[in-house]
Structures are given as structure tokens and as C-alpha cells.
Amino acid sequence: MTAARPTVSAVIAVHNGSAQIDAALASVHAQTVPVDEIIVVDDGSTDDTAGVVSRSAPRARLLRQNRRGPAAARNVAVAAAGGELIATLDHDDTWPADRPGALLEGIGSAAYVCGRVAIEASGNPDPRLVRADRSHIPFLLPTGLMARSAWLALDGMDEALTRGEDIDLYLRFIEAKFEVAFVDAVTLNYRLGPDGLSRNVESSQAAMLEVLRRSVARRRLQANATR
């Protein structure tokens, strides 16, 4: 008898994404191994995001809240999710067709499994991001599947962070010694548009430095406590 595969909840946090979320949802629906549920959190949108979601994915669970930021929106979605594994997706990115299938094959006993990212850039993107094409970027959480139990054990994303919240969660995940696995497959189409947050290089660098500083401080505290 073949063991049942873990259940997967797709989680999409969106703010004013009516122009892009239809493509994101279509890519979730096109999976060769379907997810078990789709949860969309509309984080205070003032456009027709909720209407697009209702028309494009009538079976998706749509949660609406006042603007609280992407970290809070994802935490709300994960708290509401019924799946054993969480698959996050930003509203302006898409999934390749066999994304859950490839990740489920590689997760084994790990609490997080990560695939490769395909960079789709327009305009004049940061060349460092372009060089990351087809690489593993484990802190880019939409490339992977994370055990819901691990997310909850870490109290989820830090809602005080407006940038770098995914890096912060991944660093805390590593510090807690959860197991990570990797698969040799593209699991995210990361689309860099002219107005994307990743365009703001200085802000991105500052956010990364802040979460790294926090990680170093936690590790030092832990080291001092074990002396």
C-alpha cells in the first residue's frame, strides 16, 4: 500500500494585485499534482482584487482584512490552512506546472523542501537578481513547501517587518535546526516588473542586513546561555 501524500495548502497574500493575481491563480489551477486548498488573503486592497479572485478561483477561500502587511497576511492564511504543508505564492509570480509534484517527491523527512527559481525580468533589473536565475534561494519561500507545524512552532513571520520577513523566518527555521531538502527542479517563476519591491536595491539590502543582525544576536544569546 502506498502511503498517502501530505496535504498541501496554497497561500497567496495580495494587496492591490488585480492586474496580476489571475495569472498566479491560473498557474495554481494548472498543476499536474493539485493542491488540496487555495487560501487568498486580501490585505486591504482598494482595487478589484477580491472580485478577480472570486471570478478566477470561486473555490478558493478568500479572506479579507484591513491593511496589515504581507507577513500578517501570510500568518492569517497559515493559521486558517488545513494542509500539512504550506506553499506560498506572491500574487505577481507564477508556478511551473509540476511544482507540488517535484517538491513532494523530494521532501522526505524534511520540514522544508526548496526548488530552483526562474527569473523573468523586464526593464532594467538588478544584475545580481538576474544572476540568480535557476539557482536555489532557500530563503525565497515561494520556491518551496514548508511544514505548517514548523511555521506555527516559530510563531510565523515577524509582522513588525515590512521587508525581509521571509529571510527572517528562514533564518529562524535554520536556527531551530529544522531539516531542509532541495530538489533539482524549477519551482517558481519569479517575475521582476518595473514596480516590484525587489527593484529597490538599497531597501532590500537594508532589510537583509537587519534580519542578519537579528540572527547574529539570537545566536550569540544562545551561545552565552549554553556556556
N, CA, C and O of each residue as an XYZ file, in Angstrom:
908
protein
N       0.851     -1.202      0.000
C       0.000      0.000      0.000
C       0.886      1.251      0.000
O       1.843      1.345      0.768
N       0.554      2.201     -0.865
C       1.306      3.448     -0.940
C       0.805      4.428      0.108
O      -0.400      4.638      0.246
N       1.734      5.028      0.846
C       1.353      5.996      1.870
C       0.738      7.222      1.220
O       1.175      7.659      0.155
N      -0.280      7.772      1.867
C      -0.917      8.973      1.338
C       0.058     10.137      1.385
O       0.815     10.285      2.344
N       0.037     10.960      0.345
C       0.926     12.118      0.329
C       0.427     13.157      1.307
O      -0.763     13.197      1.620
N       1.335     14.010      1.800
C       0.897     15.098      2.691
C      -0.034     16.057      1.947
O       0.102     16.258      0.740
N      -0.957     16.632      2.664
C      -1.861     17.615      2.071
C      -1.163     18.968      1.964
O      -0.322     19.319      2.793
N      -1.530     19.721      0.923
C      -0.858     20.984      0.616
C      -1.878     22.119      0.530
O      -2.892     22.010     -0.159
N      -1.592     23.200      1.238
C      -2.399     24.421      1.156
C      -1.607     25.489      0.413
O      -0.501     25.841      0.823
N      -2.166     26.002     -0.673
C      -1.563     27.131     -1.383
C      -2.009     28.422     -0.706
O      -3.199     28.628     -0.467
N      -1.050     29.284     -0.402
C      -1.309     30.522      0.338
C      -0.839     31.709     -0.497
O       0.331     31.790     -0.868
N      -1.752     32.625     -0.788
C      -1.422     33.822     -1.559
C      -1.850     35.050     -0.772
O      -3.028     35.226     -0.462
N      -0.880     35.895     -0.455
C      -1.176     37.190      0.171
C      -1.117     38.259     -0.918
O      -0.194     38.266     -1.732
N      -2.096     39.157     -0.934
C      -2.163     40.120     -2.033
C      -2.667     41.463     -1.536
O      -3.569     41.544     -0.702
N      -2.057     42.520     -2.073
C      -2.535     43.887     -1.851
C      -2.554     44.594     -3.196
O      -1.510     44.772     -3.823
N      -3.741     44.997     -3.640
C      -3.910     45.691     -4.919
C      -3.235     44.930     -6.057
O      -2.408     45.476     -6.788
N      -3.603     43.668     -6.186
C      -2.996     42.821     -7.213
C      -3.952     42.375     -8.294
O      -3.763     41.311     -8.883
N      -4.974     43.163     -8.569
C      -5.997     42.727     -9.517
C      -5.447     42.478    -10.922
O      -6.006     41.679    -11.674
N      -4.354     43.158    -11.278
C      -3.802     43.008    -12.627
C      -2.965     41.738    -12.783
O      -2.763     41.267    -13.902
N      -2.475     41.178    -11.664
C      -1.568     40.031    -11.767
C      -2.094     38.744    -11.151
O      -1.651     37.663    -11.538
N      -3.022     38.823    -10.208
C      -3.363     37.623     -9.443
C      -4.084     36.573    -10.274
O      -4.052     35.391     -9.932
N      -4.728     36.978    -11.354
C      -5.397     35.991    -12.212
C      -4.376     34.999    -12.763
O      -4.640     33.797    -12.788
N      -3.212     35.481    -13.206
C      -2.172     34.584    -13.733
C      -1.616     33.692    -12.634
O      -1.348     32.515    -12.871
N      -1.441     34.235    -11.438
C      -0.953     33.431    -10.316
C      -1.925     32.299    -10.013
O      -1.510     31.151     -9.851
N      -3.205     32.611     -9.937
C      -4.217     31.595     -9.653
C      -4.309     30.565    -10.766
O      -4.478     29.375    -10.500
N      -4.198     31.018    -12.018
C      -4.241     30.088    -13.145
C      -3.101     29.081    -13.063
O      -3.281     27.909    -13.396
N      -1.918     29.534    -12.616
C      -0.784     28.626    -12.511
C      -0.989     27.609    -11.394
O      -0.515     26.477    -11.495
N      -1.685     27.996    -10.339
C      -2.001     27.050     -9.263
C      -2.999     26.009     -9.763
O      -2.863     24.819     -9.477
N      -3.995     26.463    -10.506
C      -5.000     25.543    -11.039
C      -4.426     24.584    -12.085
O      -4.980     23.507    -12.306
N      -3.323     24.968    -12.727
C      -2.758     24.164    -13.818
C      -1.815     23.067    -13.335
O      -1.229     22.373    -14.165
N      -1.646     22.884    -12.035
C      -0.694     21.917    -11.522
C      -1.083     20.478    -11.858
O      -2.249     20.094    -11.763
N      -0.082     19.695    -12.254
C      -0.329     18.280    -12.544
C      -0.648     17.500    -11.276
O      -1.388     16.517    -11.320
N      -0.098     17.930    -10.153
C      -0.485     17.404     -8.837
C      -1.189     18.547     -8.114
O      -0.528     19.464     -7.627
N      -2.508     18.508     -8.038
C      -3.230     19.666     -7.499
C      -3.020     19.839     -6.004
O      -2.808     18.875     -5.268
N      -3.084     21.087     -5.577
C      -3.062     21.370     -4.140
C      -4.431     21.020     -3.562
O      -5.413     20.873     -4.290
N      -4.472     20.892     -2.251
C      -5.721     20.497     -1.598
C      -6.630     21.680     -1.302
O      -7.843     21.517     -1.176
N      -6.056     22.856     -1.192
C      -6.873     24.047     -0.992
C      -6.068     25.282     -1.386
O      -4.838     25.264     -1.397
N      -6.786     26.345     -1.707
C      -6.177     27.638     -2.019
C      -6.764     28.667     -1.061
O      -7.982     28.811     -0.952
N      -5.874     29.382     -0.367
C      -6.309     30.443      0.541
C      -5.686     31.750      0.069
O      -4.465     31.863     -0.041
N      -6.525     32.723     -0.206
C      -6.074     34.054     -0.615
C      -6.445     35.043      0.483
O      -7.600     35.112      0.902
N      -5.464     35.804      0.945
C      -5.734     36.857      1.921
C      -5.584     38.199      1.226
O      -4.490     38.577      0.808
N      -6.688     38.910      1.106
C      -6.696     40.254      0.523
C      -6.361     41.238      1.640
O      -7.172     41.504      2.527
N      -5.148     41.768      1.569
C      -4.620     42.611      2.629
C      -4.952     44.078      2.364
O      -4.080     44.875      2.020
N      -6.227     44.415      2.531
C      -6.645     45.812      2.433
C      -6.591     46.401      1.039
O      -6.292     47.585      0.890
N      -6.870     45.615      0.018
C      -6.833     46.135     -1.349
C      -7.916     47.182     -1.573
O      -9.002     47.120     -0.997
N      -7.585     48.143     -2.427
C      -8.558     49.175     -2.803
C      -8.962     49.044     -4.262
O      -9.735     49.856     -4.771
N      -8.438     48.017     -4.943
C      -8.823     47.757     -6.329
C      -9.779     46.568     -6.360
O     -10.404     46.255     -5.347
N      -9.901     45.907     -7.503
C     -10.868     44.811     -7.660
C     -10.232     43.445     -7.397
O     -10.650     42.443     -7.978
N      -9.225     43.402     -6.528
C      -8.568     42.129     -6.240
C      -9.569     41.058     -5.807
O      -9.549     39.948     -6.339
N     -10.437     41.372     -4.858
C     -11.393     40.383     -4.358
C     -12.308     39.887     -5.471
O     -12.627     38.699     -5.531
N     -12.732     40.791     -6.354
C     -13.583     40.390     -7.465
C     -12.878     39.465     -8.432
O     -13.464     38.491     -8.904
N     -11.610     39.763     -8.735
C     -10.845     38.907     -9.636
C     -10.683     37.513     -9.036
O     -10.840     36.512     -9.734
N     -10.371     37.448     -7.743
C     -10.215     36.147     -7.082
C     -11.520     35.370     -7.126
O     -11.515     34.175     -7.423
N     -12.625     36.020     -6.839
C     -13.925     35.341     -6.834
C     -14.282     34.796     -8.204
O     -14.871     33.721     -8.318
N     -13.927     35.538     -9.244
C     -14.246     35.073    -10.597
C     -13.259     34.020    -11.094
O     -13.656     33.064    -11.760
N     -11.986     34.189    -10.778
C     -10.954     33.290    -11.289
C     -10.850     31.995    -10.503
O     -10.513     30.951    -11.061
N     -11.137     32.059     -9.219
C     -10.982     30.879     -8.357
C     -12.142     30.810     -7.376
O     -11.955     31.034     -6.180
N     -13.341     30.501     -7.869
C     -14.518     30.520     -6.984
C     -14.435     29.537     -5.828
O     -15.133     29.698     -4.828
N     -13.588     28.518     -5.955
C     -13.459     27.541     -4.869
C     -12.365     27.918     -3.869
O     -12.209     27.264     -2.838
N     -11.623     28.956     -4.173
C     -10.590     29.398     -3.240
C     -11.249     30.029     -2.015
O     -12.344     30.586     -2.097
N     -10.574     29.932     -0.904
C     -11.046     30.569      0.322
C     -10.467     31.973      0.358
O      -9.253     32.145      0.472
N     -11.326     32.972      0.263
C     -10.898     34.369      0.236
C     -11.127     34.998      1.606
O     -12.256     35.075      2.090
N     -10.032     35.448      2.219
C     -10.094     36.144      3.497
C      -9.720     37.601      3.265
O      -8.765     37.892      2.544
N     -10.460     38.506      3.867
C     -10.198     39.928      3.671
C      -9.914     40.573      5.023
O     -10.552     40.259      6.028
N      -8.938     41.485      5.023
C      -8.577     42.169      6.250
C      -8.126     43.585      5.939
O      -7.798     43.901      4.795
N      -8.110     44.438      6.957
C      -7.517     45.758      6.802
C      -6.029     45.607      6.544
O      -5.431     44.590      6.897
N      -5.439     46.607      5.935
C      -4.022     46.552      5.558
C      -3.136     46.324      6.783
O      -3.084     47.152      7.692
N      -2.435     45.174      6.786
C      -1.548     44.844      7.901
C      -0.164     44.431      7.421
O       0.740     44.249      8.235
N       0.015     44.281      6.116
C       1.310     43.891      5.585
C       1.369     42.422      5.209
O       0.559     41.626      5.683
N       2.326     42.055      4.358
C       2.397     40.681      3.841
C       2.681     39.636      4.905
O       2.162     38.523      4.815
N       3.487     39.956      5.909
C       3.781     38.967      6.945
C       2.510     38.583      7.700
O       2.238     37.402      7.914
N       1.739     39.589      8.100
C       0.491     39.315      8.817
C      -0.490     38.555      7.933
O      -1.172     37.645      8.405
N      -0.567     38.921      6.650
C      -1.491     38.247      5.742
C      -1.139     36.771      5.601
O      -2.027     35.919      5.596
N       0.144     36.467      5.487
C       0.547     35.059      5.366
C       0.288     34.307      6.662
O      -0.134     33.151      6.635
N       0.533     34.944      7.784
C       0.258     34.281      9.058
C      -1.228     33.956      9.211
O      -1.585     32.884      9.699
N      -2.076     34.866      8.799
C      -3.514     34.634      8.851
C      -3.884     33.436      7.975
O      -4.679     32.585      8.374
N      -3.301     33.382      6.784
C      -3.603     32.285      5.867
C      -3.139     30.950      6.431
O      -3.867     29.959      6.364
N      -1.931     30.919      6.987
C      -1.402     29.662      7.527
C      -2.233     29.211      8.729
O      -2.485     28.017      8.894
N      -2.656     30.152      9.563
C      -3.498     29.798     10.702
C      -4.811     29.172     10.245
O      -5.350     28.299     10.925
N      -5.326     29.608      9.108
C      -6.600     29.102      8.599
C      -6.438     27.830      7.768
O      -7.420     27.145      7.482
N      -5.210     27.515      7.382
C      -4.968     26.403      6.459
C      -5.221     25.048      7.110
O      -5.026     24.867      8.312
N      -5.655     24.111      6.290
C      -5.852     22.744      6.765
C      -4.787     21.786      6.285
O      -4.749     20.637      6.726
N      -3.915     22.233      5.388
C      -2.888     21.358      4.832
C      -1.732     21.134      5.779
O      -1.444     21.966      6.638
N      -1.067     19.990      5.612
C       0.132     19.698      6.400
C       1.325     20.516      5.907
O       2.234     20.818      6.681
N       1.322     20.874      4.628
C       2.407     21.633      4.025
C       1.868     22.936      3.465
O       0.761     22.986      2.929
N       2.661     23.991      3.596
C       2.280     25.319      3.123
C       3.090     25.667      1.883
O       4.317     25.577      1.883
N       2.392     26.064      0.832
C       3.022     26.505     -0.413
C       2.651     27.967     -0.629
O       1.522     28.271     -1.015
N       3.598     28.877     -0.381
C       3.304     30.295     -0.532
C       3.535     30.727     -1.979
O       4.335     30.136     -2.704
N       2.822     31.757     -2.369
C       2.978     32.337     -3.709
C       2.644     33.812     -3.632
O       1.597     34.184     -3.101
N       3.521     34.661     -4.156
C       3.210     36.082     -4.263
C       2.292     36.306     -5.456
O       2.378     35.590     -6.454
N       1.426     37.286     -5.356
C       0.375     37.440     -6.361
C       0.911     37.796     -7.741
O       0.206     37.621     -8.735
N       2.164     38.298     -7.827
C       2.704     38.688     -9.127
C       3.694     37.659     -9.687
O       4.383     37.942    -10.667
N       3.773     36.467     -9.076
C       4.609     35.383     -9.586
C       3.723     34.218    -10.014
O       2.508     34.262     -9.824
N       4.321     33.181    -10.588
C       3.566     32.003    -11.006
C       4.347     30.733    -10.685
O       5.543     30.779    -10.399
N       3.656     29.608    -10.735
C       4.266     28.297    -10.533
C       4.428     27.556    -11.854
O       3.541     27.626    -12.705
N       5.540     26.845    -12.048
C       5.630     25.888    -13.157
C       4.616     24.762    -12.941
O       4.089     24.592    -11.841
N       4.350     23.996    -14.001
C       3.217     23.070    -13.978
C       3.340     21.916    -12.994
O       2.321     21.447    -12.486
N       4.548     21.439    -12.707
C       4.685     20.284    -11.818
C       5.328     20.676    -10.502
O       6.112     19.910     -9.942
N       5.015     21.826    -10.014
C       5.669     22.345     -8.824
C       5.406     21.505     -7.573
O       6.373     21.049     -6.964
N       4.155     21.271     -7.150
C       3.962     20.443     -5.960
C       4.485     19.023     -6.140
O       5.026     18.436     -5.203
N       4.324     18.466     -7.345
C       4.790     17.105     -7.579
C       6.279     16.960     -7.353
O       6.720     16.020     -6.690
N       7.064     17.885     -7.899
C       8.522     17.822     -7.753
C       8.933     17.995     -6.302
O       9.832     17.301     -5.828
N       8.291     18.905     -5.594
C       8.661     19.153     -4.207
C       8.236     17.999     -3.298
O       8.973     17.630     -2.384
N       7.071     17.434     -3.538
C       6.609     16.314     -2.715
C       7.522     15.101     -2.870
O       7.735     14.355     -1.914
N       8.053     14.907     -4.053
C       8.982     13.793     -4.262
C      10.264     13.979     -3.472
O      10.896     12.996     -3.087
N      10.661     15.221     -3.223
C      11.947     15.474     -2.590
C      11.903     15.790     -1.111
O      12.957     15.936     -0.492
N      10.723     15.903     -0.520
C      10.681     16.402      0.856
C      11.136     15.361      1.865
O      11.783     15.720      2.849
N      10.831     14.114      1.665
C      11.262     13.084      2.602
C      10.847     13.413      4.021
O       9.673     13.665      4.292
N      11.821     13.411      4.932
C      11.544     13.715      6.341
C      11.778     15.183      6.682
O      11.644     15.578      7.840
N      12.125     15.988      5.690
C      12.440     17.399      5.936
C      11.187     18.188      6.280
O      10.075     17.798      5.924
N      11.380     19.302      6.976
C      10.279     20.210      7.290
C      10.142     21.311      6.247
O       9.182     22.081      6.269
N      11.111     21.381      5.330
C      11.068     22.379      4.254
C      11.846     21.832      3.074
O      12.960     21.333      3.234
N      11.266     21.924      1.896
C      11.947     21.499      0.682
C      11.917     22.661     -0.302
O      10.894     23.327     -0.465
N      13.053     22.894     -0.955
C      13.236     24.071     -1.797
C      13.636     23.659     -3.205
O      14.463     22.765     -3.382
N      13.052     24.308     -4.206
C      13.449     24.106     -5.588
C      14.212     25.309     -6.121
O      14.639     26.173     -5.355
N      14.380     25.361     -7.439
C      15.103     26.451     -8.081
C      14.140     27.542     -8.548
O      12.941     27.307     -8.700
N      14.681     28.726     -8.769
C      13.862     29.855     -9.188
C      14.239     30.258    -10.608
O      15.419     30.323    -10.953
N      13.229     30.526    -11.425
C      13.437     31.082    -12.758
C      13.101     32.562    -12.705
O      11.991     32.940    -12.330
N      14.061     33.402    -13.082
C      13.875     34.855    -13.040
C      13.316     35.336    -14.371
O      13.912     35.109    -15.424
N      12.170     36.000    -14.316
C      11.568     36.600    -15.502
C      11.590     38.114    -15.308
O      10.759     38.660    -14.583
N      12.536     38.790    -15.952
C      12.759     40.211    -15.693
C      12.368     41.062    -16.887
O      12.530     40.663    -18.041
N      11.848     42.245    -16.584
C      11.578     43.245    -17.609
C      12.214     44.552    -17.169
O      12.494     44.753    -15.987
N      12.439     45.435    -18.129
C      13.056     46.710    -17.794
C      14.546     46.565    -17.570
O      15.235     45.915    -18.357
N      15.046     47.161    -16.510
C      16.476     47.161    -16.209
C      16.696     46.607    -14.805
O      16.941     47.378    -13.878
N      16.615     45.284    -14.626
C      16.663     44.702    -13.282
C      18.056     44.727    -12.679
O      19.055     44.904    -13.376
N      18.097     44.545    -11.372
C      19.350     44.413    -10.658
C      20.086     43.182    -11.216
O      19.542     42.080    -11.161
N      21.313     43.341    -11.751
C      22.013     42.198    -12.350
C      22.263     41.062    -11.374
O      22.404     39.915    -11.799
N      22.323     41.345    -10.084
C      22.519     40.279     -9.100
C      21.321     39.349     -9.067
O      21.464     38.143     -8.869
N      20.132     39.921     -9.264
C      18.938     39.092     -9.308
C      18.922     38.244    -10.573
O      18.520     37.081    -10.539
N      19.351     38.814    -11.672
C      19.387     38.065    -12.928
C      20.361     36.893    -12.816
O      20.087     35.810    -13.332
N      21.490     37.100    -12.150
C      22.469     36.025    -11.983
C      21.935     34.880    -11.128
O      22.467     33.771    -11.175
N      20.897     35.140    -10.357
C      20.309     34.095     -9.513
C      19.408     33.145    -10.289
O      18.895     32.178     -9.725
N      19.209     33.408    -11.577
C      18.323     32.569    -12.390
C      18.751     31.109    -12.330
O      19.923     30.784    -12.520
N      17.776     30.226    -12.061
C      17.935     28.762    -11.999
C      18.724     28.301    -10.774
O      19.193     27.163    -10.744
N      18.878     29.141     -9.787
C      19.617     28.746     -8.598
C      18.643     28.433     -7.459
O      17.449     28.722     -7.536
N      19.196     27.833     -6.398
C      18.437     27.624     -5.172
C      18.579     28.879     -4.298
O      19.691     29.304     -3.986
N      17.461     29.454     -3.917
C      17.458     30.570     -2.970
C      16.496     30.156     -1.855
O      15.325     30.534     -1.886
N      16.966     29.390     -0.877
C      16.037     28.791      0.090
C      15.235     29.781      0.904
O      14.126     29.468      1.336
N      15.785     30.999      1.128
C      15.002     31.976      1.890
C      13.899     32.612      1.052
O      13.073     33.353      1.584
N      13.872     32.332     -0.256
C      12.752     32.754     -1.098
C      11.670     31.683     -0.945
O      11.599     30.743     -1.736
N      10.846     31.833      0.060
C       9.948     30.758      0.491
C       8.976     30.273     -0.578
O       8.596     29.103     -0.537
N       8.546     31.103     -1.537
C       7.668     30.568     -2.577
C       8.317     29.535     -3.496
O       7.629     28.961     -4.340
N       9.612     29.282     -3.359
C      10.238     28.192     -4.114
C      10.008     26.842     -3.455
O      10.371     25.817     -4.030
N       9.417     26.810     -2.267
C       9.379     25.548     -1.536
C       8.050     25.210     -0.905
O       7.035     25.872     -1.122
N       8.095     24.147     -0.112
C       6.990     23.707      0.740
C       7.510     23.666      2.168
O       8.581     23.115      2.423
N       6.767     24.239      3.092
C       7.162     24.208      4.499
C       6.078     23.527      5.322
O       4.886     23.753      5.112
N       6.504     22.697      6.254
C       5.549     22.068      7.157
C       4.807     23.138      7.957
O       5.422     24.021      8.555
N       3.497     23.046      7.959
C       2.696     24.023      8.717
C       3.070     23.982     10.194
O       3.087     25.016     10.862
N       3.366     22.800     10.699
C       3.733     22.672     12.112
C       5.000     23.452     12.427
O       5.112     24.028     13.509
N       5.968     23.483     11.496
C       7.202     24.243     11.711
C       6.908     25.740     11.699
O       7.401     26.482     12.547
N       6.101     26.179     10.732
C       5.721     27.604     10.658
C       5.103     28.043     11.974
O       5.467     29.085     12.519
N       4.157     27.241     12.490
C       3.477     27.614     13.725
C       4.406     27.538     14.930
O       4.302     28.353     15.847
N       5.315     26.562     14.932
C       6.267     26.435     16.048
C       7.164     27.654     16.163
O       7.622     27.992     17.254
N       7.418     28.318     15.036
C       8.256     29.518     15.016
C       7.438     30.797     15.171
O       7.973     31.901     15.069
N       6.130     30.637     15.419
C       5.214     31.785     15.529
C       5.131     32.568     14.227
O       4.809     33.756     14.228
N       5.421     31.901     13.122
C       5.226     32.501     11.813
C       6.161     33.649     11.505
O       7.228     33.785     12.103
N       5.742     34.467     10.567
C       6.541     35.616     10.158
C       6.429     36.743     11.168
O       5.394     36.916     11.812
N       7.498     37.504     11.297
C       7.526     38.656     12.197
C       6.734     39.794     11.551
O       7.172     40.376     10.558
N       5.589     40.102     12.107
C       4.699     41.090     11.499
C       5.196     42.521     11.659
O       4.633     43.446     11.073
N       6.253     42.705     12.454
C       6.844     44.037     12.585
C       7.741     44.370     11.400
O       8.093     45.531     11.190
N       8.112     43.349     10.623
C       8.986     43.563      9.469
C       8.150     43.844      8.233
O       7.224     43.094      7.922
N       8.466     44.908      7.535
C       7.798     45.208      6.274
C       8.590     44.700      5.071
O       8.045     44.590      3.973
N       9.863     44.393      5.269
C      10.723     43.799      4.251
C      11.576     42.719      4.915
O      11.887     42.820      6.102
N      11.949     41.704      4.170
C      12.851     40.690      4.687
C      12.202     39.692      5.630
O      12.899     38.925      6.295
N      10.869     39.693      5.695
C      10.194     38.793      6.627
C      10.395     37.322      6.255
O      10.416     36.461      7.134
N      10.544     37.031      4.962
C      10.777     35.647      4.536
C      12.191     35.192      4.913
O      12.381     34.054      5.342
N      13.184     36.080      4.754
C      14.558     35.751      5.149
C      14.617     35.516      6.655
O      15.264     34.576      7.119
N      13.945     36.367      7.407
C      13.930     36.244      8.858
C      13.341     34.908      9.286
O      13.893     34.246     10.165
N      12.230     34.499      8.680
C      11.615     33.221      9.032
C      12.540     32.067      8.684
O      12.674     31.126      9.466
N      13.176     32.127      7.527
C      14.076     31.045      7.135
C      15.270     30.952      8.091
O      15.672     29.848      8.458
N      15.836     32.077      8.496
C      16.965     32.043      9.424
C      16.553     31.453     10.767
O      17.303     30.682     11.366
N      15.367     31.814     11.238
C      14.897     31.229     12.489
C      14.618     29.729     12.330
O      14.803     28.955     13.269
N      14.180     29.337     11.158
C      13.957     27.927     10.837
C      15.272     27.152     10.943
O      15.319     26.078     11.543
N      16.336     27.700     10.359
C      17.652     27.063     10.414
C      18.191     27.027     11.846
O      18.742     26.019     12.289
N      18.023     28.133     12.554
C      18.499     28.191     13.934
C      17.800     27.149     14.813
O      18.390     26.637     15.764
N      16.553     26.844     14.494
C      15.804     25.837     15.252
C      16.160     24.415     14.824
O      15.627     23.444     15.361
N      17.071     24.303     13.846
C      17.595     23.020     13.377
C      16.545     22.136     12.712
O      16.604     20.910     12.797
N      15.581     22.781     12.047
C      14.676     22.031     11.185
C      15.444     21.574      9.939
O      16.367     22.246      9.480
N      15.048     20.435      9.413
C      15.745     19.865      8.252
C      15.260     20.503      6.951
O      14.066     20.746      6.775
N      16.205     20.771      6.036
C      15.905     21.348      4.732
C      16.340     20.371      3.642
O      17.410     19.769      3.736
N      15.517     20.213      2.618
C      15.850     19.378      1.461
C      15.785     20.239      0.201
O      15.141     21.288      0.188
N      16.459     19.784     -0.861
C      16.491     20.523     -2.119
C      16.128     19.585     -3.265
O      16.463     18.400     -3.239
N      15.443     20.124     -4.268
C      15.145     19.361     -5.477
C      15.708     20.109     -6.679
O      15.756     21.339     -6.697
N      16.129     19.351     -7.675
C      16.721     19.941     -8.876
C      15.631     20.200     -9.915
O      15.599     19.572    -10.974
N      14.746     21.131     -9.594
C      13.642     21.483    -10.490
C      13.264     22.928    -10.245
O      13.344     23.409     -9.115
N      12.854     23.625    -11.293
C      12.353     24.988    -11.146
C      10.964     24.917    -10.522
O      10.078     24.239    -11.044
N      10.776     25.614     -9.408
C       9.504     25.561     -8.693
C       8.855     26.931     -8.527
O       7.806     27.049     -7.894
N       9.475     27.965     -9.094
C       8.890     29.304     -9.028
C       9.329     30.117    -10.224
O      10.511     30.145    -10.567
N       8.376     30.780    -10.860
C       8.666     31.798    -11.872
C       8.565     33.156    -11.182
O       7.474     33.656    -10.907
N       9.735     33.738    -10.911
C       9.819     34.981    -10.145
C       9.854     36.137    -11.127
O      10.837     36.337    -11.840
N       8.772     36.890    -11.152
C       8.621     37.927    -12.168
C       9.004     39.292    -11.613
O       8.396     39.791    -10.666
N      10.026     39.883    -12.224
C      10.519     41.195    -11.811
C       9.940     42.253    -12.745
O      10.419     42.443    -13.863
N       8.919     42.925    -12.276
C       8.340     44.005    -13.061
C       8.965     45.334    -12.691
O       9.725     45.406    -11.725
N       8.668     46.377    -13.427
C       9.296     47.684    -13.174
C       8.940     48.294    -11.829
O       9.663     49.161    -11.338
N       7.827     47.856    -11.216
C       7.406     48.452     -9.957
C       7.542     47.506     -8.775
O       7.068     47.822     -7.684
N       8.175     46.359     -8.961
C       8.298     45.381     -7.890
C       9.188     45.860     -6.761
O      10.081     46.682     -6.965
N       8.934     45.333     -5.553
C       9.729     45.738     -4.392
C      11.197     45.385     -4.566
O      12.071     46.067     -4.030
N      11.475     44.313     -5.319
C      12.865     43.896     -5.497
C      13.676     44.910     -6.283
O      14.905     44.839     -6.294
N      13.008     45.861     -6.948
C      13.726     46.904     -7.678
C      14.463     47.850     -6.736
O      15.482     48.433     -7.107
N      13.952     47.999     -5.524
C      14.536     48.932     -4.574
C      15.722     48.258     -3.902
O      15.589     47.668     -2.830
N      16.886     48.352     -4.543
C      18.062     47.612     -4.103
C      18.507     48.058     -2.716
O      18.807     47.220     -1.866
N      18.553     49.368     -2.476
C      19.020     49.864     -1.187
C      18.110     49.393     -0.057
O      18.591     49.001      1.006
N      16.803     49.429     -0.283
C      15.863     48.985      0.739
C      15.999     47.487      0.983
O      15.932     47.034      2.126
N      16.191     46.710     -0.093
C      16.363     45.266      0.054
C      17.618     44.940      0.842
O      17.603     44.060      1.703
N      18.705     45.647      0.552
C      19.959     45.412      1.273
C      19.810     45.762      2.743
O      20.301     45.034      3.605
N      19.140     46.864      3.039
C      18.945     47.267      4.432
C      18.116     46.243      5.186
O      18.395     45.939      6.346
N      17.084     45.704      4.518
C      16.244     44.689      5.168
C      17.039     43.429      5.452
O      16.908     42.839      6.524
N      17.869     43.009      4.491
C      18.671     41.808      4.696
C      19.667     42.002      5.832
O      19.850     41.106      6.656
N      20.308     43.159      5.882
C      21.257     43.430      6.957
C      20.568     43.409      8.321
O      21.140     42.929      9.300
N      19.355     43.922      8.385
C      18.630     43.940      9.651
C      18.300     42.527     10.122
O      18.497     42.212     11.296
N      17.801     41.671      9.230
C      17.450     40.318      9.672
C      18.703     39.503      9.977
O      18.670     38.632     10.846
N      19.805     39.769      9.279
C      21.066     39.103      9.613
C      21.566     39.552     10.984
O      22.065     38.742     11.765
N      21.430     40.838     11.271
C      21.830     41.344     12.585
C      21.018     40.664     13.681
O      21.558     40.290     14.723
N      19.730     40.508     13.442
C      18.877     39.832     14.418
C      19.319     38.381     14.619
O      19.351     37.879     15.743
N      19.656     37.723     13.518
C      20.079     36.329     13.610
C      21.368     36.195     14.417
O      21.486     35.309     15.264
N      22.330     37.073     14.153
C      23.599     37.042     14.903
C      23.337     37.272     16.386
O      23.931     36.604     17.232
N      22.454     38.211     16.705
C      22.144     38.500     18.107
C      21.510     37.288     18.786
O      21.830     36.984     19.935
N      20.615     36.596     18.085
C      19.989     35.402     18.663
C      21.014     34.300     18.893
O      20.992     33.633     19.928
N      21.915     34.107     17.927
C      22.932     33.066     18.059
C      23.894     33.366     19.214
O      24.297     32.463     19.947
N      24.250     34.622     19.364
C      25.131     34.997     20.475
C      24.433     34.756     21.811
O      25.040     34.265     22.763
N      23.158     35.106     21.866
C      22.394     34.893     23.094
C      22.326     33.409     23.435
O      22.485     33.014     24.590
N      22.086     32.588     22.402
C      22.011     31.155     22.611
C      23.368     30.589     23.064
O      23.433     29.743     23.955
N      24.439     31.070     22.436
C      25.782     30.602     22.807
C      26.118     30.969     24.253
O      26.696     30.164     24.983
N      25.759     32.172     24.659
C      26.017     32.608     26.029
C      25.208     31.789     27.035
O      25.665     31.512     28.144
N      23.980     31.403     26.618
C      23.114     30.642     27.524
C      23.609     29.229     27.747
O      23.290     28.619     28.768
N      24.394     28.688     26.799
C      24.866     27.311     26.912
C      26.272     27.207     27.496
O      26.800     26.105     27.649
N      26.872     28.330     27.819
C      28.216     28.300     28.406
C      28.163     27.851     29.868
O      29.200     27.766     30.526
